[in-house]
Amino acid sequence: MNIWKSLGYVPQDLVEPGGANTKQVSRTLEYAFNDFAVAQVAKLMNQSADAEKYATRAGNFVNMWNPDTVSPDNDTIVGMMQV
């Protein structure tokens, strides 16, 4: 989680103690969604500073977006979450 806070994504070369070097994209998206949810709750509670902080950090999901990826089965599908 600290790497997410400092970089805004989970890097490909991160190996968790006792874990494998996998799931960087899904972890990044999970952390972004969590921050989005916290931002929504903070907004409902009129905690505007927290809402802004977490909404901004939730936007880091774009760090995993590769606009140059094309689906092998359908070249009209362009862009994909990818390390």
PDB file of N, CA, C and O in Angstrom:
ATOM      1  N   MET A   1       0.821  -1.193   0.000  1.00  0.00           N
ATOM      2  CA  MET A   1       0.000   0.000   0.000  1.00  0.00           C
ATOM      3  C   MET A   1       0.863   1.255   0.000  1.00  0.00           C
ATOM      4  O   MET A   1       0.492   2.253  -0.618  1.00  0.00           O
ATOM      5  N   ASN A   2       1.992   1.227   0.671  1.00  0.00           N
ATOM      6  CA  ASN A   2       2.848   2.421   0.696  1.00  0.00           C
ATOM      7  C   ASN A   2       3.380   2.760  -0.683  1.00  0.00           C
ATOM      8  O   ASN A   2       3.537   3.934  -1.018  1.00  0.00           O
ATOM      9  N   ILE A   3       3.659   1.737  -1.488  1.00  0.00           N
ATOM     10  CA  ILE A   3       4.157   1.991  -2.840  1.00  0.00           C
ATOM     11  C   ILE A   3       3.072   2.658  -3.670  1.00  0.00           C
ATOM     12  O   ILE A   3       3.373   3.523  -4.493  1.00  0.00           O
ATOM     13  N   TRP A   4       1.823   2.277  -3.473  1.00  0.00           N
ATOM     14  CA  TRP A   4       0.684   2.912  -4.161  1.00  0.00           C
ATOM     15  C   TRP A   4       0.613   4.391  -3.783  1.00  0.00           C
ATOM     16  O   TRP A   4       0.411   5.252  -4.639  1.00  0.00           O
ATOM     17  N   LYS A   5       0.779   4.668  -2.512  1.00  0.00           N
ATOM     18  CA  LYS A   5       0.704   6.060  -2.057  1.00  0.00           C
ATOM     19  C   LYS A   5       1.844   6.898  -2.616  1.00  0.00           C
ATOM     20  O   LYS A   5       1.648   8.071  -2.931  1.00  0.00           O
ATOM     21  N   SER A   6       3.021   6.319  -2.741  1.00  0.00           N
ATOM     22  CA  SER A   6       4.168   7.110  -3.187  1.00  0.00           C
ATOM     23  C   SER A   6       4.279   7.196  -4.709  1.00  0.00           C
ATOM     24  O   SER A   6       4.659   8.242  -5.234  1.00  0.00           O
ATOM     25  N   LEU A   7       3.954   6.114  -5.433  1.00  0.00           N
ATOM     26  CA  LEU A   7       4.110   6.115  -6.889  1.00  0.00           C
ATOM     27  C   LEU A   7       2.804   6.329  -7.658  1.00  0.00           C
ATOM     28  O   LEU A   7       2.814   6.838  -8.778  1.00  0.00           O
ATOM     29  N   GLY A   8       1.692   5.940  -7.055  1.00  0.00           N
ATOM     30  CA  GLY A   8       0.421   6.023  -7.751  1.00  0.00           C
ATOM     31  C   GLY A   8       0.116   4.798  -8.591  1.00  0.00           C
ATOM     32  O   GLY A   8      -0.793   4.823  -9.421  1.00  0.00           O
ATOM     33  N   TYR A   9       0.861   3.734  -8.383  1.00  0.00           N
ATOM     34  CA  TYR A   9       0.632   2.443  -9.030  1.00  0.00           C
ATOM     35  C   TYR A   9       1.474   1.398  -8.316  1.00  0.00           C
ATOM     36  O   TYR A   9       2.353   1.734  -7.523  1.00  0.00           O
ATOM     37  N   VAL A  10       1.204   0.131  -8.600  1.00  0.00           N
ATOM     38  CA  VAL A  10       2.011  -0.964  -8.066  1.00  0.00           C
ATOM     39  C   VAL A  10       2.946  -1.388  -9.195  1.00  0.00           C
ATOM     40  O   VAL A  10       2.482  -1.903 -10.213  1.00  0.00           O
ATOM     41  N   PRO A  11       4.249  -1.182  -9.035  1.00  0.00           N
ATOM     42  CA  PRO A  11       5.186  -1.463 -10.126  1.00  0.00           C
ATOM     43  C   PRO A  11       5.358  -2.953 -10.402  1.00  0.00           C
ATOM     44  O   PRO A  11       5.121  -3.801  -9.542  1.00  0.00           O
ATOM     45  N   GLN A  12       5.774  -3.236 -11.617  1.00  0.00           N
ATOM     46  CA  GLN A  12       5.944  -4.610 -12.065  1.00  0.00           C
ATOM     47  C   GLN A  12       7.025  -5.349 -11.289  1.00  0.00           C
ATOM     48  O   GLN A  12       6.924  -6.561 -11.095  1.00  0.00           O
ATOM     49  N   ASP A  13       8.042  -4.650 -10.849  1.00  0.00           N
ATOM     50  CA  ASP A  13       9.154  -5.318 -10.173  1.00  0.00           C
ATOM     51  C   ASP A  13       8.980  -5.434  -8.662  1.00  0.00           C
ATOM     52  O   ASP A  13       9.923  -5.795  -7.959  1.00  0.00           O
ATOM     53  N   LEU A  14       7.802  -5.137  -8.161  1.00  0.00           N
ATOM     54  CA  LEU A  14       7.541  -5.256  -6.725  1.00  0.00           C
ATOM     55  C   LEU A  14       7.268  -6.710  -6.370  1.00  0.00           C
ATOM     56  O   LEU A  14       6.382  -7.341  -6.946  1.00  0.00           O
ATOM     57  N   VAL A  15       8.027  -7.234  -5.427  1.00  0.00           N
ATOM     58  CA  VAL A  15       7.796  -8.584  -4.926  1.00  0.00           C
ATOM     59  C   VAL A  15       7.495  -8.465  -3.438  1.00  0.00           C
ATOM     60  O   VAL A  15       8.343  -8.051  -2.648  1.00  0.00           O
ATOM     61  N   GLU A  16       6.286  -8.830  -3.079  1.00  0.00           N
ATOM     62  CA  GLU A  16       5.869  -8.777  -1.679  1.00  0.00           C
ATOM     63  C   GLU A  16       6.524  -9.915  -0.911  1.00  0.00           C
ATOM     64  O   GLU A  16       6.700 -11.001  -1.463  1.00  0.00           O
ATOM     65  N   PRO A  17       6.889  -9.694   0.350  1.00  0.00           N
ATOM     66  CA  PRO A  17       7.433 -10.795   1.151  1.00  0.00           C
ATOM     67  C   PRO A  17       6.439 -11.956   1.205  1.00  0.00           C
ATOM     68  O   PRO A  17       5.282 -11.779   1.586  1.00  0.00           O
ATOM     69  N   GLY A  18       6.895 -13.116   0.828  1.00  0.00           N
ATOM     70  CA  GLY A  18       6.032 -14.291   0.838  1.00  0.00           C
ATOM     71  C   GLY A  18       5.059 -14.347  -0.326  1.00  0.00           C
ATOM     72  O   GLY A  18       4.189 -15.216  -0.368  1.00  0.00           O
ATOM     73  N   GLY A  19       5.201 -13.426  -1.273  1.00  0.00           N
ATOM     74  CA  GLY A  19       4.265 -13.384  -2.398  1.00  0.00           C
ATOM     75  C   GLY A  19       4.979 -13.457  -3.728  1.00  0.00           C
ATOM     76  O   GLY A  19       6.208 -13.454  -3.800  1.00  0.00           O
ATOM     77  N   ALA A  20       4.201 -13.521  -4.754  1.00  0.00           N
ATOM     78  CA  ALA A  20       4.746 -13.616  -6.110  1.00  0.00           C
ATOM     79  C   ALA A  20       4.714 -12.249  -6.774  1.00  0.00           C
ATOM     80  O   ALA A  20       4.024 -11.335  -6.324  1.00  0.00           O
ATOM     81  N   ASN A  21       5.466 -12.134  -7.838  1.00  0.00           N
ATOM     82  CA  ASN A  21       5.516 -10.909  -8.621  1.00  0.00           C
ATOM     83  C   ASN A  21       4.364 -10.936  -9.630  1.00  0.00           C
ATOM     84  O   ASN A  21       4.582 -11.122 -10.827  1.00  0.00           O
ATOM     85  N   THR A  22       3.151 -10.750  -9.141  1.00  0.00           N
ATOM     86  CA  THR A  22       1.960 -10.808  -9.996  1.00  0.00           C
ATOM     87  C   THR A  22       0.930  -9.793  -9.543  1.00  0.00           C
ATOM     88  O   THR A  22       1.061  -9.194  -8.475  1.00  0.00           O
ATOM     89  N   LYS A  23      -0.065  -9.609 -10.335  1.00  0.00           N
ATOM     90  CA  LYS A  23      -1.266  -8.849 -10.002  1.00  0.00           C
ATOM     91  C   LYS A  23      -1.046  -7.352  -9.824  1.00  0.00           C
ATOM     92  O   LYS A  23      -1.815  -6.708  -9.110  1.00  0.00           O
ATOM     93  N   GLN A  24      -0.019  -6.777 -10.451  1.00  0.00           N
ATOM     94  CA  GLN A  24       0.236  -5.352 -10.278  1.00  0.00           C
ATOM     95  C   GLN A  24      -0.924  -4.504 -10.792  1.00  0.00           C
ATOM     96  O   GLN A  24      -1.315  -3.527 -10.152  1.00  0.00           O
ATOM     97  N   VAL A  25      -1.469  -4.876 -11.943  1.00  0.00           N
ATOM     98  CA  VAL A  25      -2.572  -4.104 -12.509  1.00  0.00           C
ATOM     99  C   VAL A  25      -3.809  -4.235 -11.630  1.00  0.00           C
ATOM    100  O   VAL A  25      -4.441  -3.229 -11.306  1.00  0.00           O
ATOM    101  N   SER A  26      -4.164  -5.452 -11.241  1.00  0.00           N
ATOM    102  CA  SER A  26      -5.376  -5.626 -10.442  1.00  0.00           C
ATOM    103  C   SER A  26      -5.234  -4.979  -9.067  1.00  0.00           C
ATOM    104  O   SER A  26      -6.209  -4.446  -8.537  1.00  0.00           O
ATOM    105  N   ARG A  27      -4.051  -5.018  -8.488  1.00  0.00           N
ATOM    106  CA  ARG A  27      -3.852  -4.344  -7.194  1.00  0.00           C
ATOM    107  C   ARG A  27      -3.964  -2.838  -7.348  1.00  0.00           C
ATOM    108  O   ARG A  27      -4.572  -2.171  -6.511  1.00  0.00           O
ATOM    109  N   THR A  28      -3.385  -2.299  -8.409  1.00  0.00           N
ATOM    110  CA  THR A  28      -3.490  -0.862  -8.651  1.00  0.00           C
ATOM    111  C   THR A  28      -4.956  -0.456  -8.803  1.00  0.00           C
ATOM    112  O   THR A  28      -5.395   0.533  -8.216  1.00  0.00           O
ATOM    113  N   LEU A  29      -5.708  -1.220  -9.590  1.00  0.00           N
ATOM    114  CA  LEU A  29      -7.126  -0.905  -9.786  1.00  0.00           C
ATOM    115  C   LEU A  29      -7.919  -1.070  -8.490  1.00  0.00           C
ATOM    116  O   LEU A  29      -8.835  -0.295  -8.215  1.00  0.00           O
ATOM    117  N   GLU A  30      -7.569  -2.065  -7.710  1.00  0.00           N
ATOM    118  CA  GLU A  30      -8.245  -2.268  -6.420  1.00  0.00           C
ATOM    119  C   GLU A  30      -7.995  -1.083  -5.491  1.00  0.00           C
ATOM    120  O   GLU A  30      -8.926  -0.571  -4.868  1.00  0.00           O
ATOM    121  N   TYR A  31      -6.751  -0.651  -5.400  1.00  0.00           N
ATOM    122  CA  TYR A  31      -6.430   0.483  -4.538  1.00  0.00           C
ATOM    123  C   TYR A  31      -7.112   1.752  -5.031  1.00  0.00           C
ATOM    124  O   TYR A  31      -7.574   2.559  -4.224  1.00  0.00           O
ATOM    125  N   ALA A  32      -7.182   1.940  -6.354  1.00  0.00           N
ATOM    126  CA  ALA A  32      -7.851   3.115  -6.913  1.00  0.00           C
ATOM    127  C   ALA A  32      -9.344   3.085  -6.583  1.00  0.00           C
ATOM    128  O   ALA A  32      -9.922   4.106  -6.211  1.00  0.00           O
ATOM    129  N   PHE A  33      -9.958   1.920  -6.719  1.00  0.00           N
ATOM    130  CA  PHE A  33     -11.373   1.814  -6.400  1.00  0.00           C
ATOM    131  C   PHE A  33     -11.627   2.057  -4.916  1.00  0.00           C
ATOM    132  O   PHE A  33     -12.601   2.715  -4.550  1.00  0.00           O
ATOM    133  N   ASN A  34     -10.757   1.531  -4.068  1.00  0.00           N
ATOM    134  CA  ASN A  34     -10.888   1.770  -2.629  1.00  0.00           C
ATOM    135  C   ASN A  34     -10.832   3.260  -2.323  1.00  0.00           C
ATOM    136  O   ASN A  34     -11.635   3.772  -1.544  1.00  0.00           O
ATOM    137  N   ASP A  35      -9.875   3.957  -2.943  1.00  0.00           N
ATOM    138  CA  ASP A  35      -9.751   5.397  -2.718  1.00  0.00           C
ATOM    139  C   ASP A  35     -10.978   6.140  -3.245  1.00  0.00           C
ATOM    140  O   ASP A  35     -11.431   7.107  -2.633  1.00  0.00           O
ATOM    141  N   PHE A  36     -11.513   5.688  -4.376  1.00  0.00           N
ATOM    142  CA  PHE A  36     -12.734   6.294  -4.907  1.00  0.00           C
ATOM    143  C   PHE A  36     -13.881   6.150  -3.908  1.00  0.00           C
ATOM    144  O   PHE A  36     -14.619   7.103  -3.658  1.00  0.00           O
ATOM    145  N   ALA A  37     -14.025   4.955  -3.342  1.00  0.00           N
ATOM    146  CA  ALA A  37     -15.094   4.707  -2.375  1.00  0.00           C
ATOM    147  C   ALA A  37     -14.919   5.582  -1.131  1.00  0.00           C
ATOM    148  O   ALA A  37     -15.892   6.147  -0.630  1.00  0.00           O
ATOM    149  N   VAL A  38     -13.703   5.695  -0.638  1.00  0.00           N
ATOM    150  CA  VAL A  38     -13.440   6.546   0.530  1.00  0.00           C
ATOM    151  C   VAL A  38     -13.771   8.004   0.192  1.00  0.00           C
ATOM    152  O   VAL A  38     -14.335   8.724   1.017  1.00  0.00           O
ATOM    153  N   ALA A  39     -13.422   8.432  -1.017  1.00  0.00           N
ATOM    154  CA  ALA A  39     -13.720   9.805  -1.435  1.00  0.00           C
ATOM    155  C   ALA A  39     -15.228  10.062  -1.427  1.00  0.00           C
ATOM    156  O   ALA A  39     -15.679  11.132  -1.018  1.00  0.00           O
ATOM    157  N   GLN A  40     -16.005   9.073  -1.883  1.00  0.00           N
ATOM    158  CA  GLN A  40     -17.456   9.238  -1.912  1.00  0.00           C
ATOM    159  C   GLN A  40     -18.034   9.351  -0.503  1.00  0.00           C
ATOM    160  O   GLN A  40     -18.919  10.169  -0.255  1.00  0.00           O
ATOM    161  N   VAL A  41     -17.537   8.538   0.409  1.00  0.00           N
ATOM    162  CA  VAL A  41     -18.006   8.601   1.800  1.00  0.00           C
ATOM    163  C   VAL A  41     -17.602   9.941   2.427  1.00  0.00           C
ATOM    164  O   VAL A  41     -18.404  10.575   3.114  1.00  0.00           O
ATOM    165  N   ALA A  42     -16.371  10.362   2.190  1.00  0.00           N
ATOM    166  CA  ALA A  42     -15.914  11.645   2.724  1.00  0.00           C
ATOM    167  C   ALA A  42     -16.768  12.789   2.187  1.00  0.00           C
ATOM    168  O   ALA A  42     -17.099  13.722   2.918  1.00  0.00           O
ATOM    169  N   LYS A  43     -17.119  12.711   0.919  1.00  0.00           N
ATOM    170  CA  LYS A  43     -17.975  13.739   0.317  1.00  0.00           C
ATOM    171  C   LYS A  43     -19.333  13.790   1.009  1.00  0.00           C
ATOM    172  O   LYS A  43     -19.838  14.870   1.314  1.00  0.00           O
ATOM    173  N   LEU A  44     -19.925  12.616   1.258  1.00  0.00           N
ATOM    174  CA  LEU A  44     -21.218  12.553   1.949  1.00  0.00           C
ATOM    175  C   LEU A  44     -21.132  13.105   3.370  1.00  0.00           C
ATOM    176  O   LEU A  44     -22.109  13.629   3.904  1.00  0.00           O
ATOM    177  N   MET A  45     -19.951  12.979   3.973  1.00  0.00           N
ATOM    178  CA  MET A  45     -19.753  13.458   5.340  1.00  0.00           C
ATOM    179  C   MET A  45     -19.249  14.905   5.380  1.00  0.00           C
ATOM    180  O   MET A  45     -18.871  15.414   6.434  1.00  0.00           O
ATOM    181  N   ASN A  46     -19.251  15.553   4.213  1.00  0.00           N
ATOM    182  CA  ASN A  46     -18.800  16.948   4.094  1.00  0.00           C
ATOM    183  C   ASN A  46     -17.355  17.145   4.541  1.00  0.00           C
ATOM    184  O   ASN A  46     -16.999  18.191   5.083  1.00  0.00           O
ATOM    185  N   GLN A  47     -16.539  16.138   4.309  1.00  0.00           N
ATOM    186  CA  GLN A  47     -15.105  16.216   4.583  1.00  0.00           C
ATOM    187  C   GLN A  47     -14.405  16.502   3.257  1.00  0.00           C
ATOM    188  O   GLN A  47     -13.786  15.613   2.672  1.00  0.00           O
ATOM    189  N   SER A  48     -14.505  17.740   2.788  1.00  0.00           N
ATOM    190  CA  SER A  48     -14.078  18.070   1.434  1.00  0.00           C
ATOM    191  C   SER A  48     -12.582  17.856   1.203  1.00  0.00           C
ATOM    192  O   SER A  48     -12.192  17.449   0.108  1.00  0.00           O
ATOM    193  N   ALA A  49     -11.741  18.115   2.191  1.00  0.00           N
ATOM    194  CA  ALA A  49     -10.301  17.909   2.013  1.00  0.00           C
ATOM    195  C   ALA A  49     -10.000  16.424   1.799  1.00  0.00           C
ATOM    196  O   ALA A  49      -9.225  16.066   0.912  1.00  0.00           O
ATOM    197  N   ASP A  50     -10.612  15.566   2.609  1.00  0.00           N
ATOM    198  CA  ASP A  50     -10.408  14.130   2.446  1.00  0.00           C
ATOM    199  C   ASP A  50     -11.008  13.650   1.127  1.00  0.00           C
ATOM    200  O   ASP A  50     -10.405  12.830   0.434  1.00  0.00           O
ATOM    201  N   ALA A  51     -12.188  14.154   0.777  1.00  0.00           N
ATOM    202  CA  ALA A  51     -12.823  13.757  -0.474  1.00  0.00           C
ATOM    203  C   ALA A  51     -11.926  14.093  -1.654  1.00  0.00           C
ATOM    204  O   ALA A  51     -11.767  13.276  -2.561  1.00  0.00           O
ATOM    205  N   GLU A  52     -11.345  15.265  -1.656  1.00  0.00           N
ATOM    206  CA  GLU A  52     -10.460  15.671  -2.749  1.00  0.00           C
ATOM    207  C   GLU A  52      -9.186  14.826  -2.779  1.00  0.00           C
ATOM    208  O   GLU A  52      -8.740  14.391  -3.840  1.00  0.00           O
ATOM    209  N   LYS A  53      -8.608  14.601  -1.593  1.00  0.00           N
ATOM    210  CA  LYS A  53      -7.373  13.801  -1.509  1.00  0.00           C
ATOM    211  C   LYS A  53      -7.571  12.420  -2.102  1.00  0.00           C
ATOM    212  O   LYS A  53      -6.774  11.976  -2.928  1.00  0.00           O
ATOM    213  N   TYR A  54      -8.627  11.738  -1.684  1.00  0.00           N
ATOM    214  CA  TYR A  54      -8.845  10.362  -2.136  1.00  0.00           C
ATOM    215  C   TYR A  54      -9.346  10.304  -3.574  1.00  0.00           C
ATOM    216  O   TYR A  54      -9.015   9.367  -4.300  1.00  0.00           O
ATOM    217  N   ALA A  55     -10.132  11.279  -3.995  1.00  0.00           N
ATOM    218  CA  ALA A  55     -10.576  11.307  -5.390  1.00  0.00           C
ATOM    219  C   ALA A  55      -9.390  11.522  -6.323  1.00  0.00           C
ATOM    220  O   ALA A  55      -9.311  10.907  -7.386  1.00  0.00           O
ATOM    221  N   THR A  56      -8.479  12.387  -5.924  1.00  0.00           N
ATOM    222  CA  THR A  56      -7.285  12.622  -6.736  1.00  0.00           C
ATOM    223  C   THR A  56      -6.455  11.357  -6.829  1.00  0.00           C
ATOM    224  O   THR A  56      -6.014  10.977  -7.913  1.00  0.00           O
ATOM    225  N   ARG A  57      -6.244  10.710  -5.706  1.00  0.00           N
ATOM    226  CA  ARG A  57      -5.437   9.490  -5.709  1.00  0.00           C
ATOM    227  C   ARG A  57      -6.134   8.366  -6.477  1.00  0.00           C
ATOM    228  O   ARG A  57      -5.465   7.539  -7.095  1.00  0.00           O
ATOM    229  N   ALA A  58      -7.457   8.324  -6.447  1.00  0.00           N
ATOM    230  CA  ALA A  58      -8.205   7.310  -7.198  1.00  0.00           C
ATOM    231  C   ALA A  58      -7.944   7.437  -8.695  1.00  0.00           C
ATOM    232  O   ALA A  58      -7.992   6.445  -9.422  1.00  0.00           O
ATOM    233  N   GLY A  59      -7.673   8.644  -9.150  1.00  0.00           N
ATOM    234  CA  GLY A  59      -7.399   8.866 -10.560  1.00  0.00           C
ATOM    235  C   GLY A  59      -6.103   8.251 -11.041  1.00  0.00           C
ATOM    236  O   GLY A  59      -5.826   8.241 -12.240  1.00  0.00           O
ATOM    237  N   ASN A  60      -5.309   7.742 -10.125  1.00  0.00           N
ATOM    238  CA  ASN A  60      -4.039   7.120 -10.512  1.00  0.00           C
ATOM    239  C   ASN A  60      -4.221   5.816 -11.281  1.00  0.00           C
ATOM    240  O   ASN A  60      -3.245   5.237 -11.758  1.00  0.00           O
ATOM    241  N   PHE A  61      -5.466   5.347 -11.406  1.00  0.00           N
ATOM    242  CA  PHE A  61      -5.681   4.130 -12.203  1.00  0.00           C
ATOM    243  C   PHE A  61      -5.156   4.330 -13.624  1.00  0.00           C
ATOM    244  O   PHE A  61      -4.793   3.362 -14.291  1.00  0.00           O
ATOM    245  N   VAL A  62      -5.113   5.569 -14.085  1.00  0.00           N
ATOM    246  CA  VAL A  62      -4.644   5.825 -15.460  1.00  0.00           C
ATOM    247  C   VAL A  62      -3.181   5.450 -15.641  1.00  0.00           C
ATOM    248  O   VAL A  62      -2.719   5.313 -16.773  1.00  0.00           O
ATOM    249  N   ASN A  63      -2.446   5.283 -14.550  1.00  0.00           N
ATOM    250  CA  ASN A  63      -1.046   4.879 -14.662  1.00  0.00           C
ATOM    251  C   ASN A  63      -0.890   3.472 -15.230  1.00  0.00           C
ATOM    252  O   ASN A  63       0.210   3.083 -15.622  1.00  0.00           O
ATOM    253  N   MET A  64      -1.966   2.712 -15.280  1.00  0.00           N
ATOM    254  CA  MET A  64      -1.926   1.361 -15.841  1.00  0.00           C
ATOM    255  C   MET A  64      -2.545   1.291 -17.230  1.00  0.00           C
ATOM    256  O   MET A  64      -2.564   0.222 -17.840  1.00  0.00           O
ATOM    257  N   TRP A  65      -3.053   2.411 -17.740  1.00  0.00           N
ATOM    258  CA  TRP A  65      -3.711   2.422 -19.044  1.00  0.00           C
ATOM    259  C   TRP A  65      -2.677   2.523 -20.154  1.00  0.00           C
ATOM    260  O   TRP A  65      -1.857   3.441 -20.166  1.00  0.00           O
ATOM    261  N   ASN A  66      -2.718   1.581 -21.081  1.00  0.00           N
ATOM    262  CA  ASN A  66      -1.837   1.598 -22.247  1.00  0.00           C
ATOM    263  C   ASN A  66      -2.712   1.845 -23.476  1.00  0.00           C
ATOM    264  O   ASN A  66      -3.398   0.931 -23.934  1.00  0.00           O
ATOM    265  N   PRO A  67      -2.698   3.068 -24.017  1.00  0.00           N
ATOM    266  CA  PRO A  67      -3.562   3.390 -25.151  1.00  0.00           C
ATOM    267  C   PRO A  67      -3.123   2.738 -26.456  1.00  0.00           C
ATOM    268  O   PRO A  67      -3.868   2.761 -27.435  1.00  0.00           O
ATOM    269  N   ASP A  68      -1.938   2.164 -26.486  1.00  0.00           N
ATOM    270  CA  ASP A  68      -1.401   1.573 -27.709  1.00  0.00           C
ATOM    271  C   ASP A  68      -1.711   0.089 -27.863  1.00  0.00           C
ATOM    272  O   ASP A  68      -1.366  -0.507 -28.883  1.00  0.00           O
ATOM    273  N   THR A  69      -2.345  -0.507 -26.886  1.00  0.00           N
ATOM    274  CA  THR A  69      -2.676  -1.927 -26.950  1.00  0.00           C
ATOM    275  C   THR A  69      -3.919  -2.127 -27.813  1.00  0.00           C
ATOM    276  O   THR A  69      -4.908  -1.407 -27.676  1.00  0.00           O
ATOM    277  N   VAL A  70      -3.852  -3.106 -28.696  1.00  0.00           N
ATOM    278  CA  VAL A  70      -4.983  -3.433 -29.568  1.00  0.00           C
ATOM    279  C   VAL A  70      -5.364  -4.888 -29.313  1.00  0.00           C
ATOM    280  O   VAL A  70      -4.497  -5.750 -29.170  1.00  0.00           O
ATOM    281  N   SER A  71      -6.648  -5.147 -29.257  1.00  0.00           N
ATOM    282  CA  SER A  71      -7.120  -6.509 -29.070  1.00  0.00           C
ATOM    283  C   SER A  71      -6.733  -7.357 -30.274  1.00  0.00           C
ATOM    284  O   SER A  71      -6.940  -6.929 -31.410  1.00  0.00           O
ATOM    285  N   PRO A  72      -6.175  -8.553 -30.060  1.00  0.00           N
ATOM    286  CA  PRO A  72      -5.780  -9.404 -31.186  1.00  0.00           C
ATOM    287  C   PRO A  72      -6.972  -9.891 -32.010  1.00  0.00           C
ATOM    288  O   PRO A  72      -6.813 -10.223 -33.185  1.00  0.00           O
ATOM    289  N   ASP A  73      -8.144  -9.936 -31.417  1.00  0.00           N
ATOM    290  CA  ASP A  73      -9.332 -10.439 -32.121  1.00  0.00           C
ATOM    291  C   ASP A  73     -10.178  -9.338 -32.750  1.00  0.00           C
ATOM    292  O   ASP A  73     -11.014  -9.605 -33.613  1.00  0.00           O
ATOM    293  N   ASN A  74      -9.955  -8.084 -32.309  1.00  0.00           N
ATOM    294  CA  ASN A  74     -10.801  -6.997 -32.782  1.00  0.00           C
ATOM    295  C   ASN A  74     -10.001  -5.704 -32.730  1.00  0.00           C
ATOM    296  O   ASN A  74      -9.814  -5.137 -31.653  1.00  0.00           O
ATOM    297  N   ASP A  75      -9.529  -5.233 -33.869  1.00  0.00           N
ATOM    298  CA  ASP A  75      -8.653  -4.054 -33.875  1.00  0.00           C
ATOM    299  C   ASP A  75      -9.399  -2.746 -33.614  1.00  0.00           C
ATOM    300  O   ASP A  75      -8.783  -1.681 -33.586  1.00  0.00           O
ATOM    301  N   THR A  76     -10.724  -2.816 -33.422  1.00  0.00           N
ATOM    302  CA  THR A  76     -11.460  -1.601 -33.033  1.00  0.00           C
ATOM    303  C   THR A  76     -11.416  -1.390 -31.523  1.00  0.00           C
ATOM    304  O   THR A  76     -11.773  -0.319 -31.032  1.00  0.00           O
ATOM    305  N   ILE A  77     -10.981  -2.404 -30.792  1.00  0.00           N
ATOM    306  CA  ILE A  77     -10.810  -2.272 -29.341  1.00  0.00           C
ATOM    307  C   ILE A  77      -9.377  -1.826 -29.106  1.00  0.00           C
ATOM    308  O   ILE A  77      -8.431  -2.593 -29.291  1.00  0.00           O
ATOM    309  N   VAL A  78      -9.235  -0.583 -28.699  1.00  0.00           N
ATOM    310  CA  VAL A  78      -7.914   0.003 -28.516  1.00  0.00           C
ATOM    311  C   VAL A  78      -7.776   0.473 -27.081  1.00  0.00           C
ATOM    312  O   VAL A  78      -8.673   1.114 -26.533  1.00  0.00           O
ATOM    313  N   GLY A  79      -6.632   0.146 -26.474  1.00  0.00           N
ATOM    314  CA  GLY A  79      -6.368   0.534 -25.094  1.00  0.00           C
ATOM    315  C   GLY A  79      -6.741  -0.565 -24.126  1.00  0.00           C
ATOM    316  O   GLY A  79      -7.743  -1.257 -24.304  1.00  0.00           O
ATOM    317  N   MET A  80      -5.920  -0.717 -23.097  1.00  0.00           N
ATOM    318  CA  MET A  80      -6.156  -1.768 -22.109  1.00  0.00           C
ATOM    319  C   MET A  80      -5.317  -1.482 -20.862  1.00  0.00           C
ATOM    320  O   MET A  80      -4.272  -0.836 -20.933  1.00  0.00           O
ATOM    321  N   MET A  81      -5.788  -1.964 -19.747  1.00  0.00           N
ATOM    322  CA  MET A  81      -5.013  -1.893 -18.525  1.00  0.00           C
ATOM    323  C   MET A  81      -3.858  -2.868 -18.667  1.00  0.00           C
ATOM    324  O   MET A  81      -4.060  -4.037 -18.998  1.00  0.00           O
ATOM    325  N   GLN A  82      -2.638  -2.385 -18.415  1.00  0.00           N
ATOM    326  CA  GLN A  82      -1.478  -3.222 -18.655  1.00  0.00           C
ATOM    327  C   GLN A  82      -0.273  -2.645 -17.922  1.00  0.00           C
ATOM    328  O   GLN A  82      -0.168  -1.432 -17.740  1.00  0.00           O
ATOM    329  N   VAL A  83       0.628  -3.519 -17.506  1.00  0.00           N
ATOM    330  CA  VAL A  83       1.861  -3.063 -16.866  1.00  0.00           C
ATOM    331  C   VAL A  83       2.796  -2.573 -17.931  1.00  0.00           C
ATOM    332  O   VAL A  83       3.906  -2.138 -17.626  1.00  0.00           O
TER     333      VAL A  83
END
